[in-house]
Every structure is written in C-alpha cells, then in structure tokens.
Amino acid sequence: MNRKIPTRKCIGCGELKEKNQLVRIVRSKEGKISLDVTGKKNGRGAYICPDPECLKQAFKKKGLDRSFKMAVPESVYETLKKEMEKLYE
C-alpha cells in the first residue's frame, strides 16, 4: 500500500514539493520569526526551498507577509538568509 507523501508550496517559487525537501520558517506566539530545522516548533509555519533565490522571490512577493498575516520587516529576511547560509554551506 502506498503512503501519501506530504507536499507543501514554496512561498518563493510557488512550486509544490515534498515537505522534507523544504525548510520551515515559523512565527511563534510572541511574533519571533526563525528557521525551524526540526519541523516541530510551535507556531505558524511557512515553507521555502533551501535556495537563496527563493528567499529573494519571497521578499519581492511578500510571501512571509501573506503566510503570517502580518508585515514582516526586511531585517527578518536578512536574518533568515544568514541562517540558511550557515545551514547549507
């Protein structure tokens, strides 16, 4: 019997991909936005490809603003970019 593989949509490029191929970005109840490497942190999540280009597209399209239903400052995108670079060197 085939198991269903969960898919999520990248907030940058808009492609549907398997959940384990994407990076989760989470907003906690306190409003802190960070990368969720484990995929188990509490809070509202959004998914993005581990590609800096997708992060740039998400910034242009205001992908995180839509996902989290709030205005996300540019500094958050810069922080996420640095965190992603550390993870995927």
PDB file of N, CA, C and O in Angstrom:
ATOM      1  N   MET A   1       0.838  -1.176   0.000  1.00  0.00           N
ATOM      2  CA  MET A   1       0.000   0.000   0.000  1.00  0.00           C
ATOM      3  C   MET A   1       0.888   1.246   0.000  1.00  0.00           C
ATOM      4  O   MET A   1       1.834   1.332   0.783  1.00  0.00           O
ATOM      5  N   ASN A   2       0.592   2.196  -0.861  1.00  0.00           N
ATOM      6  CA  ASN A   2       1.386   3.414  -0.976  1.00  0.00           C
ATOM      7  C   ASN A   2       0.992   4.421   0.087  1.00  0.00           C
ATOM      8  O   ASN A   2      -0.190   4.689   0.303  1.00  0.00           O
ATOM      9  N   ARG A   3       2.004   4.978   0.751  1.00  0.00           N
ATOM     10  CA  ARG A   3       1.752   6.029   1.734  1.00  0.00           C
ATOM     11  C   ARG A   3       1.778   7.370   1.027  1.00  0.00           C
ATOM     12  O   ARG A   3       2.583   7.592   0.123  1.00  0.00           O
ATOM     13  N   LYS A   4       0.895   8.257   1.445  1.00  0.00           N
ATOM     14  CA  LYS A   4       0.842   9.584   0.863  1.00  0.00           C
ATOM     15  C   LYS A   4       2.015  10.409   1.399  1.00  0.00           C
ATOM     16  O   LYS A   4       2.231  10.474   2.609  1.00  0.00           O
ATOM     17  N   ILE A   5       2.766  11.035   0.497  1.00  0.00           N
ATOM     18  CA  ILE A   5       3.895  11.873   0.887  1.00  0.00           C
ATOM     19  C   ILE A   5       3.387  13.309   1.005  1.00  0.00           C
ATOM     20  O   ILE A   5       2.858  13.855   0.037  1.00  0.00           O
ATOM     21  N   PRO A   6       3.543  13.934   2.189  1.00  0.00           N
ATOM     22  CA  PRO A   6       3.038  15.300   2.351  1.00  0.00           C
ATOM     23  C   PRO A   6       3.800  16.292   1.473  1.00  0.00           C
ATOM     24  O   PRO A   6       5.027  16.246   1.387  1.00  0.00           O
ATOM     25  N   THR A   7       3.058  17.187   0.827  1.00  0.00           N
ATOM     26  CA  THR A   7       3.677  18.212  -0.010  1.00  0.00           C
ATOM     27  C   THR A   7       3.323  19.588   0.535  1.00  0.00           C
ATOM     28  O   THR A   7       2.289  19.773   1.177  1.00  0.00           O
ATOM     29  N   ARG A   8       4.191  20.536   0.271  1.00  0.00           N
ATOM     30  CA  ARG A   8       3.977  21.922   0.667  1.00  0.00           C
ATOM     31  C   ARG A   8       4.389  22.821  -0.484  1.00  0.00           C
ATOM     32  O   ARG A   8       5.163  22.422  -1.354  1.00  0.00           O
ATOM     33  N   LYS A   9       3.863  24.041  -0.481  1.00  0.00           N
ATOM     34  CA  LYS A   9       4.155  25.003  -1.537  1.00  0.00           C
ATOM     35  C   LYS A   9       5.205  25.993  -1.040  1.00  0.00           C
ATOM     36  O   LYS A   9       5.078  26.557   0.047  1.00  0.00           O
ATOM     37  N   CYS A  10       6.238  26.194  -1.847  1.00  0.00           N
ATOM     38  CA  CYS A  10       7.294  27.145  -1.518  1.00  0.00           C
ATOM     39  C   CYS A  10       6.735  28.567  -1.628  1.00  0.00           C
ATOM     40  O   CYS A  10       6.075  28.898  -2.612  1.00  0.00           O
ATOM     41  N   ILE A  11       6.997  29.405  -0.623  1.00  0.00           N
ATOM     42  CA  ILE A  11       6.486  30.779  -0.660  1.00  0.00           C
ATOM     43  C   ILE A  11       7.287  31.660  -1.609  1.00  0.00           C
ATOM     44  O   ILE A  11       6.887  32.787  -1.900  1.00  0.00           O
ATOM     45  N   GLY A  12       8.426  31.148  -2.097  1.00  0.00           N
ATOM     46  CA  GLY A  12       9.250  31.905  -3.052  1.00  0.00           C
ATOM     47  C   GLY A  12       8.862  31.601  -4.490  1.00  0.00           C
ATOM     48  O   GLY A  12       8.325  32.457  -5.192  1.00  0.00           O
ATOM     49  N   CYS A  13       9.140  30.369  -4.927  1.00  0.00           N
ATOM     50  CA  CYS A  13       8.908  29.998  -6.328  1.00  0.00           C
ATOM     51  C   CYS A  13       7.490  29.497  -6.577  1.00  0.00           C
ATOM     52  O   CYS A  13       7.038  29.485  -7.722  1.00  0.00           O
ATOM     53  N   GLY A  14       6.786  29.087  -5.537  1.00  0.00           N
ATOM     54  CA  GLY A  14       5.405  28.630  -5.689  1.00  0.00           C
ATOM     55  C   GLY A  14       5.268  27.186  -6.127  1.00  0.00           C
ATOM     56  O   GLY A  14       4.160  26.739  -6.426  1.00  0.00           O
ATOM     57  N   GLU A  15       6.365  26.443  -6.173  1.00  0.00           N
ATOM     58  CA  GLU A  15       6.315  25.043  -6.592  1.00  0.00           C
ATOM     59  C   GLU A  15       5.890  24.148  -5.436  1.00  0.00           C
ATOM     60  O   GLU A  15       6.251  24.384  -4.283  1.00  0.00           O
ATOM     61  N   LEU A  16       5.114  23.111  -5.767  1.00  0.00           N
ATOM     62  CA  LEU A  16       4.760  22.094  -4.785  1.00  0.00           C
ATOM     63  C   LEU A  16       5.901  21.099  -4.714  1.00  0.00           C
ATOM     64  O   LEU A  16       6.323  20.555  -5.735  1.00  0.00           O
ATOM     65  N   LYS A  17       6.400  20.863  -3.518  1.00  0.00           N
ATOM     66  CA  LYS A  17       7.494  19.916  -3.325  1.00  0.00           C
ATOM     67  C   LYS A  17       7.210  19.074  -2.091  1.00  0.00           C
ATOM     68  O   LYS A  17       6.346  19.404  -1.278  1.00  0.00           O
ATOM     69  N   GLU A  18       7.959  17.970  -1.967  1.00  0.00           N
ATOM     70  CA  GLU A  18       7.825  17.149  -0.775  1.00  0.00           C
ATOM     71  C   GLU A  18       8.260  17.961   0.445  1.00  0.00           C
ATOM     72  O   GLU A  18       9.216  18.735   0.395  1.00  0.00           O
ATOM     73  N   LYS A  19       7.537  17.762   1.525  1.00  0.00           N
ATOM     74  CA  LYS A  19       7.769  18.535   2.750  1.00  0.00           C
ATOM     75  C   LYS A  19       9.217  18.426   3.238  1.00  0.00           C
ATOM     76  O   LYS A  19       9.778  19.404   3.733  1.00  0.00           O
ATOM     77  N   ASN A  20       9.823  17.244   3.102  1.00  0.00           N
ATOM     78  CA  ASN A  20      11.188  17.055   3.618  1.00  0.00           C
ATOM     79  C   ASN A  20      12.249  17.736   2.753  1.00  0.00           C
ATOM     80  O   ASN A  20      13.409  17.798   3.161  1.00  0.00           O
ATOM     81  N   GLN A  21      11.892  18.250   1.573  1.00  0.00           N
ATOM     82  CA  GLN A  21      12.839  18.967   0.715  1.00  0.00           C
ATOM     83  C   GLN A  21      12.844  20.470   1.005  1.00  0.00           C
ATOM     84  O   GLN A  21      13.709  21.196   0.515  1.00  0.00           O
ATOM     85  N   LEU A  22      11.884  20.929   1.798  1.00  0.00           N
ATOM     86  CA  LEU A  22      11.741  22.349   2.074  1.00  0.00           C
ATOM     87  C   LEU A  22      12.193  22.693   3.496  1.00  0.00           C
ATOM     88  O   LEU A  22      12.302  21.819   4.356  1.00  0.00           O
ATOM     89  N   VAL A  23      12.449  23.969   3.719  1.00  0.00           N
ATOM     90  CA  VAL A  23      12.815  24.470   5.043  1.00  0.00           C
ATOM     91  C   VAL A  23      11.595  25.175   5.615  1.00  0.00           C
ATOM     92  O   VAL A  23      10.931  25.945   4.920  1.00  0.00           O
ATOM     93  N   ARG A  24      11.303  24.909   6.885  1.00  0.00           N
ATOM     94  CA  ARG A  24      10.147  25.545   7.533  1.00  0.00           C
ATOM     95  C   ARG A  24      10.603  26.819   8.236  1.00  0.00           C
ATOM     96  O   ARG A  24      11.619  26.841   8.931  1.00  0.00           O
ATOM     97  N   ILE A  25       9.825  27.870   8.035  1.00  0.00           N
ATOM     98  CA  ILE A  25      10.023  29.126   8.748  1.00  0.00           C
ATOM     99  C   ILE A  25       8.825  29.253   9.671  1.00  0.00           C
ATOM    100  O   ILE A  25       7.685  29.081   9.240  1.00  0.00           O
ATOM    101  N   VAL A  26       9.075  29.552  10.932  1.00  0.00           N
ATOM    102  CA  VAL A  26       7.992  29.560  11.910  1.00  0.00           C
ATOM    103  C   VAL A  26       7.898  30.907  12.613  1.00  0.00           C
ATOM    104  O   VAL A  26       8.906  31.555  12.896  1.00  0.00           O
ATOM    105  N   ARG A  27       6.642  31.316  12.892  1.00  0.00           N
ATOM    106  CA  ARG A  27       6.395  32.510  13.704  1.00  0.00           C
ATOM    107  C   ARG A  27       5.783  32.046  15.013  1.00  0.00           C
ATOM    108  O   ARG A  27       4.718  31.428  15.027  1.00  0.00           O
ATOM    109  N   SER A  28       6.460  32.346  16.109  1.00  0.00           N
ATOM    110  CA  SER A  28       5.973  31.926  17.428  1.00  0.00           C
ATOM    111  C   SER A  28       4.821  32.829  17.871  1.00  0.00           C
ATOM    112  O   SER A  28       4.515  33.832  17.226  1.00  0.00           O
ATOM    113  N   LYS A  29       4.199  32.457  18.968  1.00  0.00           N
ATOM    114  CA  LYS A  29       3.103  33.268  19.513  1.00  0.00           C
ATOM    115  C   LYS A  29       3.577  34.667  19.898  1.00  0.00           C
ATOM    116  O   LYS A  29       2.804  35.625  19.861  1.00  0.00           O
ATOM    117  N   GLU A  30       4.863  34.778  20.269  1.00  0.00           N
ATOM    118  CA  GLU A  30       5.433  36.075  20.639  1.00  0.00           C
ATOM    119  C   GLU A  30       5.730  36.937  19.411  1.00  0.00           C
ATOM    120  O   GLU A  30       6.025  38.126  19.541  1.00  0.00           O
ATOM    121  N   GLY A  31       5.654  36.344  18.228  1.00  0.00           N
ATOM    122  CA  GLY A  31       5.903  37.092  16.992  1.00  0.00           C
ATOM    123  C   GLY A  31       7.319  36.955  16.461  1.00  0.00           C
ATOM    124  O   GLY A  31       7.678  37.614  15.486  1.00  0.00           O
ATOM    125  N   LYS A  32       8.138  36.099  17.093  1.00  0.00           N
ATOM    126  CA  LYS A  32       9.520  35.879  16.652  1.00  0.00           C
ATOM    127  C   LYS A  32       9.514  34.942  15.439  1.00  0.00           C
ATOM    128  O   LYS A  32       8.873  33.891  15.457  1.00  0.00           O
ATOM    129  N   ILE A  33      10.233  35.338  14.393  1.00  0.00           N
ATOM    130  CA  ILE A  33      10.303  34.531  13.174  1.00  0.00           C
ATOM    131  C   ILE A  33      11.692  33.924  13.073  1.00  0.00           C
ATOM    132  O   ILE A  33      12.700  34.621  13.191  1.00  0.00           O
ATOM    133  N   SER A  34      11.733  32.587  12.848  1.00  0.00           N
ATOM    134  CA  SER A  34      13.027  31.902  12.762  1.00  0.00           C
ATOM    135  C   SER A  34      12.899  30.652  11.897  1.00  0.00           C
ATOM    136  O   SER A  34      11.796  30.222  11.561  1.00  0.00           O
ATOM    137  N   LEU A  35      14.054  30.075  11.542  1.00  0.00           N
ATOM    138  CA  LEU A  35      14.062  28.813  10.810  1.00  0.00           C
ATOM    139  C   LEU A  35      13.742  27.689  11.778  1.00  0.00           C
ATOM    140  O   LEU A  35      14.153  27.715  12.938  1.00  0.00           O
ATOM    141  N   ASP A  36      13.005  26.703  11.290  1.00  0.00           N
ATOM    142  CA  ASP A  36      12.664  25.541  12.098  1.00  0.00           C
ATOM    143  C   ASP A  36      13.251  24.318  11.408  1.00  0.00           C
ATOM    144  O   ASP A  36      12.624  23.725  10.530  1.00  0.00           O
ATOM    145  N   VAL A  37      14.453  23.949  11.812  1.00  0.00           N
ATOM    146  CA  VAL A  37      15.158  22.839  11.178  1.00  0.00           C
ATOM    147  C   VAL A  37      14.480  21.510  11.483  1.00  0.00           C
ATOM    148  O   VAL A  37      14.444  20.620  10.634  1.00  0.00           O
ATOM    149  N   THR A  38      13.940  21.373  12.697  1.00  0.00           N
ATOM    150  CA  THR A  38      13.318  20.113  13.106  1.00  0.00           C
ATOM    151  C   THR A  38      11.930  19.943  12.508  1.00  0.00           C
ATOM    152  O   THR A  38      11.470  18.817  12.320  1.00  0.00           O
ATOM    153  N   GLY A  39      11.253  21.060  12.206  1.00  0.00           N
ATOM    154  CA  GLY A  39       9.883  20.982  11.693  1.00  0.00           C
ATOM    155  C   GLY A  39       8.856  20.749  12.785  1.00  0.00           C
ATOM    156  O   GLY A  39       7.704  20.428  12.495  1.00  0.00           O
ATOM    157  N   LYS A  40       9.262  20.908  14.048  1.00  0.00           N
ATOM    158  CA  LYS A  40       8.365  20.600  15.162  1.00  0.00           C
ATOM    159  C   LYS A  40       8.119  21.775  16.110  1.00  0.00           C
ATOM    160  O   LYS A  40       7.412  21.622  17.106  1.00  0.00           O
ATOM    161  N   LYS A  41       8.687  22.935  15.817  1.00  0.00           N
ATOM    162  CA  LYS A  41       8.476  24.083  16.707  1.00  0.00           C
ATOM    163  C   LYS A  41       7.011  24.510  16.678  1.00  0.00           C
ATOM    164  O   LYS A  41       6.325  24.368  15.667  1.00  0.00           O
ATOM    165  N   ASN A  42       6.551  25.037  17.812  1.00  0.00           N
ATOM    166  CA  ASN A  42       5.192  25.552  17.886  1.00  0.00           C
ATOM    167  C   ASN A  42       5.091  26.865  17.138  1.00  0.00           C
ATOM    168  O   ASN A  42       6.029  27.663  17.146  1.00  0.00           O
ATOM    169  N   GLY A  43       3.970  27.091  16.498  1.00  0.00           N
ATOM    170  CA  GLY A  43       3.738  28.351  15.813  1.00  0.00           C
ATOM    171  C   GLY A  43       3.262  28.141  14.383  1.00  0.00           C
ATOM    172  O   GLY A  43       3.159  27.012  13.902  1.00  0.00           O
ATOM    173  N   ARG A  44       2.979  29.241  13.724  1.00  0.00           N
ATOM    174  CA  ARG A  44       2.515  29.221  12.331  1.00  0.00           C
ATOM    175  C   ARG A  44       3.715  29.006  11.419  1.00  0.00           C
ATOM    176  O   ARG A  44       4.738  29.674  11.571  1.00  0.00           O
ATOM    177  N   GLY A  45       3.598  28.090  10.483  1.00  0.00           N
ATOM    178  CA  GLY A  45       4.721  27.755   9.618  1.00  0.00           C
ATOM    179  C   GLY A  45       4.512  28.136   8.170  1.00  0.00           C
ATOM    180  O   GLY A  45       3.382  28.207   7.688  1.00  0.00           O
ATOM    181  N   ALA A  46       5.607  28.380   7.484  1.00  0.00           N
ATOM    182  CA  ALA A  46       5.631  28.605   6.042  1.00  0.00           C
ATOM    183  C   ALA A  46       6.838  27.834   5.516  1.00  0.00           C
ATOM    184  O   ALA A  46       7.821  27.648   6.234  1.00  0.00           O
ATOM    185  N   TYR A  47       6.765  27.392   4.284  1.00  0.00           N
ATOM    186  CA  TYR A  47       7.831  26.561   3.735  1.00  0.00           C
ATOM    187  C   TYR A  47       8.506  27.249   2.568  1.00  0.00           C
ATOM    188  O   TYR A  47       7.866  27.956   1.791  1.00  0.00           O
ATOM    189  N   ILE A  48       9.835  27.030   2.451  1.00  0.00           N
ATOM    190  CA  ILE A  48      10.607  27.642   1.378  1.00  0.00           C
ATOM    191  C   ILE A  48      11.726  26.681   0.966  1.00  0.00           C
ATOM    192  O   ILE A  48      12.236  25.915   1.784  1.00  0.00           O
ATOM    193  N   CYS A  49      12.095  26.738  -0.309  1.00  0.00           N
ATOM    194  CA  CYS A  49      13.211  25.932  -0.802  1.00  0.00           C
ATOM    195  C   CYS A  49      14.506  26.404  -0.142  1.00  0.00           C
ATOM    196  O   CYS A  49      14.630  27.585   0.181  1.00  0.00           O
ATOM    197  N   PRO A  50      15.470  25.508   0.064  1.00  0.00           N
ATOM    198  CA  PRO A  50      16.745  25.933   0.663  1.00  0.00           C
ATOM    199  C   PRO A  50      17.645  26.627  -0.365  1.00  0.00           C
ATOM    200  O   PRO A  50      18.814  26.274  -0.520  1.00  0.00           O
ATOM    201  N   ASP A  51      17.093  27.604  -1.053  1.00  0.00           N
ATOM    202  CA  ASP A  51      17.773  28.302  -2.141  1.00  0.00           C
ATOM    203  C   ASP A  51      17.652  29.809  -1.905  1.00  0.00           C
ATOM    204  O   ASP A  51      16.544  30.310  -1.712  1.00  0.00           O
ATOM    205  N   PRO A  52      18.769  30.540  -1.917  1.00  0.00           N
ATOM    206  CA  PRO A  52      18.704  31.988  -1.686  1.00  0.00           C
ATOM    207  C   PRO A  52      17.816  32.724  -2.690  1.00  0.00           C
ATOM    208  O   PRO A  52      17.230  33.753  -2.354  1.00  0.00           O
ATOM    209  N   GLU A  53      17.711  32.214  -3.910  1.00  0.00           N
ATOM    210  CA  GLU A  53      16.859  32.850  -4.916  1.00  0.00           C
ATOM    211  C   GLU A  53      15.387  32.809  -4.497  1.00  0.00           C
ATOM    212  O   GLU A  53      14.653  33.775  -4.700  1.00  0.00           O
ATOM    213  N   CYS A  54      14.967  31.701  -3.920  1.00  0.00           N
ATOM    214  CA  CYS A  54      13.577  31.589  -3.459  1.00  0.00           C
ATOM    215  C   CYS A  54      13.303  32.579  -2.333  1.00  0.00           C
ATOM    216  O   CYS A  54      12.207  33.133  -2.244  1.00  0.00           O
ATOM    217  N   LEU A  55      14.296  32.805  -1.473  1.00  0.00           N
ATOM    218  CA  LEU A  55      14.135  33.774  -0.387  1.00  0.00           C
ATOM    219  C   LEU A  55      13.996  35.182  -0.958  1.00  0.00           C
ATOM    220  O   LEU A  55      13.200  35.977  -0.459  1.00  0.00           O
ATOM    221  N   LYS A  56      14.774  35.497  -2.009  1.00  0.00           N
ATOM    222  CA  LYS A  56      14.654  36.804  -2.672  1.00  0.00           C
ATOM    223  C   LYS A  56      13.268  36.970  -3.278  1.00  0.00           C
ATOM    224  O   LYS A  56      12.656  38.031  -3.154  1.00  0.00           O
ATOM    225  N   GLN A  57      12.768  35.912  -3.939  1.00  0.00           N
ATOM    226  CA  GLN A  57      11.436  35.970  -4.545  1.00  0.00           C
ATOM    227  C   GLN A  57      10.368  36.132  -3.467  1.00  0.00           C
ATOM    228  O   GLN A  57       9.405  36.876  -3.649  1.00  0.00           O
ATOM    229  N   ALA A  58      10.540  35.437  -2.349  1.00  0.00           N
ATOM    230  CA  ALA A  58       9.573  35.550  -1.249  1.00  0.00           C
ATOM    231  C   ALA A  58       9.534  36.978  -0.724  1.00  0.00           C
ATOM    232  O   ALA A  58       8.468  37.480  -0.369  1.00  0.00           O
ATOM    233  N   PHE A  59      10.697  37.639  -0.673  1.00  0.00           N
ATOM    234  CA  PHE A  59      10.751  39.025  -0.225  1.00  0.00           C
ATOM    235  C   PHE A  59      10.024  39.931  -1.223  1.00  0.00           C
ATOM    236  O   PHE A  59       9.239  40.792  -0.826  1.00  0.00           O
ATOM    237  N   LYS A  60      10.287  39.734  -2.518  1.00  0.00           N
ATOM    238  CA  LYS A  60       9.644  40.555  -3.549  1.00  0.00           C
ATOM    239  C   LYS A  60       8.131  40.365  -3.561  1.00  0.00           C
ATOM    240  O   LYS A  60       7.374  41.328  -3.690  1.00  0.00           O
ATOM    241  N   LYS A  61       7.698  39.110  -3.424  1.00  0.00           N
ATOM    242  CA  LYS A  61       6.262  38.799  -3.479  1.00  0.00           C
ATOM    243  C   LYS A  61       5.561  38.973  -2.134  1.00  0.00           C
ATOM    244  O   LYS A  61       4.345  38.809  -2.029  1.00  0.00           O
ATOM    245  N   LYS A  62       6.345  39.309  -1.105  1.00  0.00           N
ATOM    246  CA  LYS A  62       5.824  39.421   0.266  1.00  0.00           C
ATOM    247  C   LYS A  62       5.180  38.105   0.715  1.00  0.00           C
ATOM    248  O   LYS A  62       4.087  38.091   1.281  1.00  0.00           O
ATOM    249  N   GLY A  63       5.875  37.018   0.451  1.00  0.00           N
ATOM    250  CA  GLY A  63       5.390  35.677   0.781  1.00  0.00           C
ATOM    251  C   GLY A  63       5.190  35.458   2.269  1.00  0.00           C
ATOM    252  O   GLY A  63       4.181  34.886   2.681  1.00  0.00           O
ATOM    253  N   LEU A  64       6.148  35.910   3.089  1.00  0.00           N
ATOM    254  CA  LEU A  64       6.005  35.736   4.538  1.00  0.00           C
ATOM    255  C   LEU A  64       4.893  36.620   5.086  1.00  0.00           C
ATOM    256  O   LEU A  64       4.195  36.231   6.022  1.00  0.00           O
ATOM    257  N   ASP A  65       4.722  37.810   4.508  1.00  0.00           N
ATOM    258  CA  ASP A  65       3.644  38.706   4.950  1.00  0.00           C
ATOM    259  C   ASP A  65       2.297  38.001   4.806  1.00  0.00           C
ATOM    260  O   ASP A  65       1.455  38.052   5.702  1.00  0.00           O
ATOM    261  N   ARG A  66       2.111  37.347   3.668  1.00  0.00           N
ATOM    262  CA  ARG A  66       0.844  36.648   3.410  1.00  0.00           C
ATOM    263  C   ARG A  66       0.695  35.429   4.313  1.00  0.00           C
ATOM    264  O   ARG A  66      -0.374  35.202   4.879  1.00  0.00           O
ATOM    265  N   SER A  67       1.756  34.648   4.449  1.00  0.00           N
ATOM    266  CA  SER A  67       1.687  33.425   5.248  1.00  0.00           C
ATOM    267  C   SER A  67       1.413  33.703   6.723  1.00  0.00           C
ATOM    268  O   SER A  67       0.640  32.994   7.367  1.00  0.00           O
ATOM    269  N   PHE A  68       2.059  34.749   7.249  1.00  0.00           N
ATOM    270  CA  PHE A  68       1.930  35.048   8.667  1.00  0.00           C
ATOM    271  C   PHE A  68       0.889  36.122   8.967  1.00  0.00           C
ATOM    272  O   PHE A  68       0.664  36.461  10.128  1.00  0.00           O
ATOM    273  N   LYS A  69       0.255  36.656   7.929  1.00  0.00           N
ATOM    274  CA  LYS A  69      -0.800  37.667   8.079  1.00  0.00           C
ATOM    275  C   LYS A  69      -0.335  38.861   8.918  1.00  0.00           C
ATOM    276  O   LYS A  69      -1.048  39.350   9.794  1.00  0.00           O
ATOM    277  N   MET A  70       0.890  39.312   8.615  1.00  0.00           N
ATOM    278  CA  MET A  70       1.460  40.475   9.302  1.00  0.00           C
ATOM    279  C   MET A  70       2.581  41.050   8.435  1.00  0.00           C
ATOM    280  O   MET A  70       3.101  40.366   7.553  1.00  0.00           O
ATOM    281  N   ALA A  71       2.947  42.290   8.685  1.00  0.00           N
ATOM    282  CA  ALA A  71       4.051  42.907   7.949  1.00  0.00           C
ATOM    283  C   ALA A  71       5.369  42.370   8.507  1.00  0.00           C
ATOM    284  O   ALA A  71       5.622  42.442   9.710  1.00  0.00           O
ATOM    285  N   VAL A  72       6.201  41.832   7.616  1.00  0.00           N
ATOM    286  CA  VAL A  72       7.489  41.282   8.022  1.00  0.00           C
ATOM    287  C   VAL A  72       8.590  42.231   7.551  1.00  0.00           C
ATOM    288  O   VAL A  72       8.726  42.465   6.350  1.00  0.00           O
ATOM    289  N   PRO A  73       9.383  42.784   8.484  1.00  0.00           N
ATOM    290  CA  PRO A  73      10.427  43.740   8.092  1.00  0.00           C
ATOM    291  C   PRO A  73      11.554  43.072   7.294  1.00  0.00           C
ATOM    292  O   PRO A  73      11.770  41.864   7.387  1.00  0.00           O
ATOM    293  N   GLU A  74      12.261  43.886   6.513  1.00  0.00           N
ATOM    294  CA  GLU A  74      13.353  43.391   5.682  1.00  0.00           C
ATOM    295  C   GLU A  74      14.461  42.752   6.517  1.00  0.00           C
ATOM    296  O   GLU A  74      15.129  41.823   6.061  1.00  0.00           O
ATOM    297  N   SER A  75      14.654  43.246   7.728  1.00  0.00           N
ATOM    298  CA  SER A  75      15.700  42.703   8.599  1.00  0.00           C
ATOM    299  C   SER A  75      15.481  41.215   8.893  1.00  0.00           C
ATOM    300  O   SER A  75      16.443  40.465   9.056  1.00  0.00           O
ATOM    301  N   VAL A  76      14.219  40.794   8.960  1.00  0.00           N
ATOM    302  CA  VAL A  76      13.907  39.382   9.205  1.00  0.00           C
ATOM    303  C   VAL A  76      14.389  38.535   8.031  1.00  0.00           C
ATOM    304  O   VAL A  76      14.944  37.453   8.226  1.00  0.00           O
ATOM    305  N   TYR A  77      14.176  39.030   6.809  1.00  0.00           N
ATOM    306  CA  TYR A  77      14.635  38.308   5.621  1.00  0.00           C
ATOM    307  C   TYR A  77      16.160  38.183   5.626  1.00  0.00           C
ATOM    308  O   TYR A  77      16.700  37.140   5.256  1.00  0.00           O
ATOM    309  N   GLU A  78      16.854  39.249   6.046  1.00  0.00           N
ATOM    310  CA  GLU A  78      18.321  39.223   6.115  1.00  0.00           C
ATOM    311  C   GLU A  78      18.790  38.179   7.133  1.00  0.00           C
ATOM    312  O   GLU A  78      19.737  37.434   6.881  1.00  0.00           O
ATOM    313  N   THR A  79      18.117  38.137   8.278  1.00  0.00           N
ATOM    314  CA  THR A  79      18.456  37.159   9.312  1.00  0.00           C
ATOM    315  C   THR A  79      18.240  35.744   8.810  1.00  0.00           C
ATOM    316  O   THR A  79      19.084  34.871   9.015  1.00  0.00           O
ATOM    317  N   LEU A  80      17.099  35.510   8.146  1.00  0.00           N
ATOM    318  CA  LEU A  80      16.803  34.184   7.604  1.00  0.00           C
ATOM    319  C   LEU A  80      17.840  33.787   6.556  1.00  0.00           C
ATOM    320  O   LEU A  80      18.253  32.629   6.488  1.00  0.00           O
ATOM    321  N   LYS A  81      18.253  34.749   5.746  1.00  0.00           N
ATOM    322  CA  LYS A  81      19.258  34.478   4.706  1.00  0.00           C
ATOM    323  C   LYS A  81      20.560  34.008   5.346  1.00  0.00           C
ATOM    324  O   LYS A  81      21.173  33.047   4.880  1.00  0.00           O
ATOM    325  N   LYS A  82      20.986  34.689   6.419  1.00  0.00           N
ATOM    326  CA  LYS A  82      22.217  34.312   7.110  1.00  0.00           C
ATOM    327  C   LYS A  82      22.094  32.925   7.740  1.00  0.00           C
ATOM    328  O   LYS A  82      23.031  32.129   7.679  1.00  0.00           O
ATOM    329  N   GLU A  83      20.939  32.636   8.344  1.00  0.00           N
ATOM    330  CA  GLU A  83      20.715  31.325   8.968  1.00  0.00           C
ATOM    331  C   GLU A  83      20.751  30.220   7.919  1.00  0.00           C
ATOM    332  O   GLU A  83      21.321  29.155   8.154  1.00  0.00           O
ATOM    333  N   MET A  84      20.138  30.474   6.755  1.00  0.00           N
ATOM    334  CA  MET A  84      20.119  29.473   5.676  1.00  0.00           C
ATOM    335  C   MET A  84      21.526  29.228   5.142  1.00  0.00           C
ATOM    336  O   MET A  84      21.888  28.088   4.851  1.00  0.00           O
ATOM    337  N   GLU A  85      22.322  30.287   5.013  1.00  0.00           N
ATOM    338  CA  GLU A  85      23.692  30.142   4.533  1.00  0.00           C
ATOM    339  C   GLU A  85      24.520  29.274   5.485  1.00  0.00           C
ATOM    340  O   GLU A  85      25.336  28.467   5.038  1.00  0.00           O
ATOM    341  N   LYS A  86      24.312  29.438   6.791  1.00  0.00           N
ATOM    342  CA  LYS A  86      25.040  28.626   7.776  1.00  0.00           C
ATOM    343  C   LYS A  86      24.650  27.147   7.652  1.00  0.00           C
ATOM    344  O   LYS A  86      25.503  26.263   7.730  1.00  0.00           O
ATOM    345  N   LEU A  87      23.370  26.897   7.460  1.00  0.00           N
ATOM    346  CA  LEU A  87      22.877  25.529   7.384  1.00  0.00           C
ATOM    347  C   LEU A  87      23.329  24.803   6.115  1.00  0.00           C
ATOM    348  O   LEU A  87      23.664  23.619   6.156  1.00  0.00           O
ATOM    349  N   TYR A  88      23.335  25.509   5.008  1.00  0.00           N
ATOM    350  CA  TYR A  88      23.565  24.845   3.721  1.00  0.00           C
ATOM    351  C   TYR A  88      24.876  25.258   3.057  1.00  0.00           C
ATOM    352  O   TYR A  88      24.924  25.489   1.849  1.00  0.00           O
ATOM    353  N   GLU A  89      25.930  25.347   3.850  1.00  0.00           N
ATOM    354  CA  GLU A  89      27.247  25.670   3.293  1.00  0.00           C
ATOM    355  C   GLU A  89      27.857  24.445   2.669  1.00  0.00           C
ATOM    356  O   GLU A  89      28.969  24.509   2.143  1.00  0.00           O
TER     357      GLU A  89
END
